[in-house]
């Protein structure tokens, strides 16, 4: 196993599996091109991984949708036991809360569990994309000849001076600091080679020029490796190892290729746009707290949804183009999946689902020797009833206002003394008679 693969106990199993998927993608692309494009591989890899995570995504979005339905009932329970801190009341509150979750078939920690499962997958996904040579032998072989020549020319001290000149040095600084380099011990020599491969894989055009200036006698190996890597890294005329900021800086001080400048500027702009669209499609978080807390949460979410696309644009402007491709592809895939998931969830019959969940829950209780949920009949009343009741209340208020207005106009018009005590008493009598029919 290559030392440049992640050694994190949690991430490693996911990264190894994803590495095999990435190898399969390169094998497939190699059927059509001599040098499989890493940019295309990143897009295909991202699509495959998000499709594989689709069941988790559906569960998470289902939880979010049901949360908006559950919260009015949870709030009613909280209001019912507000200020009651005795043990009996707390137990009743807990039982009633559990019954609501059972009614909707939701695990209280369901959303957190889905996120916890997805997080290592997403981190491992990024790790594989960042260190393609560590997981795809086809790409690693491109560096082998040059790296073998470099380690025979530089000593340990020279090696440190060399790697500090790479633009990607900061990204691998911890890896370099933790490793022990040497040229006598085979294990240390292998670590040295792998670190050089990582650095060369992230090298931009300026890094290659610096390397060529320092080792002109290795020109053939340097030019050959750079040429092969540029073929791998070529994506719509751009080198995905370069950052938009570096490309623009080079173009403004050189040839002024405006088409290339516009092309690299599209990376951070598309990243920000796709991230913004993605946040708009995501279901908004629901709170079961007080109104002030809900307003605070809503404001925080609004701020984050505004800031995240801007942060995405900043990073994609200053980081390699390959990272921007990954972020754009991820946001586009998430948006498409989100639209499909939203349509799927909109077709769910909430009433039928609640009924089935209650039956399943009571069946489990029966097998455990427990009685059915005490609020089972009450539980069949879902949020639609709450909303209907609210609509009825508003309709009643409108009807009352209309009756009062009609009665007032009638008796002010027909009474001998409009506005007199007798007119008012008659108006009230007429209103009562009308509404007691």
Secondary structure as GFF3:
##gff-version 3
##sequence-region A 1 437
A	DSSP	alpha_helix	9	30	.	.	.	ID=ss1
A	DSSP	alpha_helix	38	52	.	.	.	ID=ss2
A	DSSP	alpha_helix	54	80	.	.	.	ID=ss3
A	DSSP	alpha_helix	87	104	.	.	.	ID=ss4
A	DSSP	alpha_helix	110	130	.	.	.	ID=ss5
A	DSSP	alpha_helix	132	135	.	.	.	ID=ss6
A	DSSP	alpha_helix	137	153	.	.	.	ID=ss7
A	DSSP	alpha_helix	156	163	.	.	.	ID=ss8
A	DSSP	three_ten_helix	170	172	.	.	.	ID=ss9
A	DSSP	alpha_helix	173	178	.	.	.	ID=ss10
A	DSSP	alpha_helix	186	201	.	.	.	ID=ss11
A	DSSP	alpha_helix	205	214	.	.	.	ID=ss12
A	DSSP	three_ten_helix	216	218	.	.	.	ID=ss13
A	DSSP	alpha_helix	219	233	.	.	.	ID=ss14
A	DSSP	beta_strand	234	235	.	.	.	ID=ss15
A	DSSP	beta_strand	238	239	.	.	.	ID=ss16
A	DSSP	alpha_helix	244	252	.	.	.	ID=ss17
A	DSSP	alpha_helix	258	281	.	.	.	ID=ss18
A	DSSP	alpha_helix	291	318	.	.	.	ID=ss19
A	DSSP	alpha_helix	321	346	.	.	.	ID=ss20
A	DSSP	alpha_helix	350	367	.	.	.	ID=ss21
A	DSSP	alpha_helix	376	379	.	.	.	ID=ss22
A	DSSP	alpha_helix	383	414	.	.	.	ID=ss23
A	DSSP	alpha_helix	421	435	.	.	.	ID=ss24
###
